[in-house]
């Protein structure tokens, strides 16, 4: 997984938005969806799935919404991606669509390279906390340049 799927990108952006509102109370799905340009029906499903991760939780009612359970500096991009993808073993080839129909049956010359590439990507994901992303946004001021 070098580039996260669209669903995973939505999940990362949703958690990023929750991280920015840490300790400010629950954030409504409609606000997250609007701010992060995420279709609300997808966001509802994604956030509901993420509740099982222990990273986010929700509160019902008029003043309800979703909130981050852990501090943004304790949640990495890798944590979220692993949860959403039910991380397959690092020995699984990221190039093969189906392990059962691989024409090389474990004799792929590229296999070790793909494993190293995947590990390098996850090293970066694991070293990037949501607090790092918030700090980066504040340092660059890029949301103000829209």
N, C-alpha and C positions, 0 to 999 in steps of 0.2 A: 504494500500500500504506500506508494510514493505520494500520490495526490489523493487525499480523502474523497470519498464519494460525495455527491451533493447532500445526501442525508447527513453524513458526518460533518460536512461543512456547516450545515444548518445547526447541528447540535453544538459545535464549537462556538459558533456565533451567539447562540442562545446562552450558553454558559458564560461567555465573555460579557454579555449584557447583564446577567445576574451578578457576575463578579464586580462589575462597575457599581452595582447598587447594594453591595454588601453592607449589612447593618442598617439598611434604610427601610426594611420591611419587604413584604412580598411584592413582586412585580407581576402585573397582569400580562397574560399571554398576548393580548392585543397590542400592548406597548412594546413587548419584545419583538413581535412580528413586524410592527411598523418601523421600529428603529433599526432592526437588522435585516430588513427586506426578506423576510421568511414567510412563505404562505402559511397562514394561520392553521389550516387543517393538518398540515405536515408537522408544524410545531407542536400541536397538541399531542400527537402520537409520540413524537420524539421526547418531549419532556416527561410524558407518562412513563416511557421506557427508562429514562434516566433516573427516575425516582428509585428504581430498584438498585441503582449503583451506589447509593449512599452519598452521592455528590450533591443532588438537589432534593428538595422536598416541596410540598405545597400546603397552602392553607385555603380552606374553603370560605365562601361568603363574600360579601360586598367588598371588604377590605382584604380579600384573599389574593392569591397568586402564587408564583413560584419564587423560591429563594435558594441561595447556595448554602449548603450545610457546612462545608469546610471553608476555611480561609482561602482566598485566591492564590496565595503563595504555596498552599499545600495540595493544589490540584494541577496536574500537568495535562497538556494536550494528549500525551500518551495514555494517561489514565482513562480519558474519555474514549479515545479510539479503541483501546483494548476492550473496554466494556461493551461498546456498540458492536464490535466485530467478533466478540467471543474469541479473542486472539488465538488463531491456529498456531500450532508449533512452528518455531522458526525454521525447522527443517522442511516445511512445506514450500514447494516451489511457487513463487509469486507469478511466474510466467505462464504456468499451465492453467487452463480453464477448468479442467477436470483431472484429478489424480487417477481416476479409474480408466481414462482413455488416453493417457500420455503415450505418444508414439515412441518415446525413448526409454520408458520404463526404468527411470532412475539412472540412466546413462547419459544424461544431458550435459554437454560441455559447459553450458551456461549456469547450471544449477548453483554452484558455489558462489559465483558472482552475484546472482540474484539474492541469495541469502545474505551476503555482505551488504548489498545495497539496502535491503529491507532493514537490517540491523542498524545501519548508519542513519536511515531516516528515523527509526524509532529512538535512537540516541538523541537526536535533535528534538523530537516530540517530547521525550521524557525530561529533557533539560529545560523545556519551555513551560513555565507556569502561567496561569492566567494573570497573575500579578505582573509578570514580565511583559505580557501583552498590554496590560493597562498602562504600565510605565512607558512602554514604547509609544503608545498612542499619545500620552501626555507630553512626552519629549518632542515628538514630531509635530504635534498639533494638527495632524492630517484631517481629522473630522471637520475642523473649521475651514478647511480649504475647498470645501465642496461647492 
